[in-house]
Amino acid sequence: TRGSSTEAVMDVILRRMPDYVRYIVPQFSQTAINFQRVPIVDTSNPFIARWIPTPDESMLVIRFANPRGIDFPYLLSMIHDSFMSRPNSIVVPGNKLDLAMQLILTPLILQLIERKNRVS
């Protein structure tokens, strides 16, 4: 906070970015699975860091709103260099996005299809 109170910092953020705070941020808490790419290179100065970090220069934080039924040991064994950061979050190398999405989403899609077929 560099000498400013937390409330003062929040007030500045809200004043400068109202649409982001009101409309974008709440979406993240409403998603069932959130994939967030986090750069692991310095991006603090946009005049020096002119390129978007590549997948190899990023990690993915994948958060599950409801982790029940997610086979984390399986995901950890299938995605090299992945680890759990919280009970509902797994961190994977950025270049493993496609693999992570396939491993996570395929079973969920198959469950949706199975449910649909049972109803029909």
Beta strands, then each sheet from edge to edge (+ up, - down):
strand 1: 33-39
strand 2: 58-64
strand 3: 83-86
strand 4: 89-93
sheet 1: 1+ 2- 4+ 3-
end
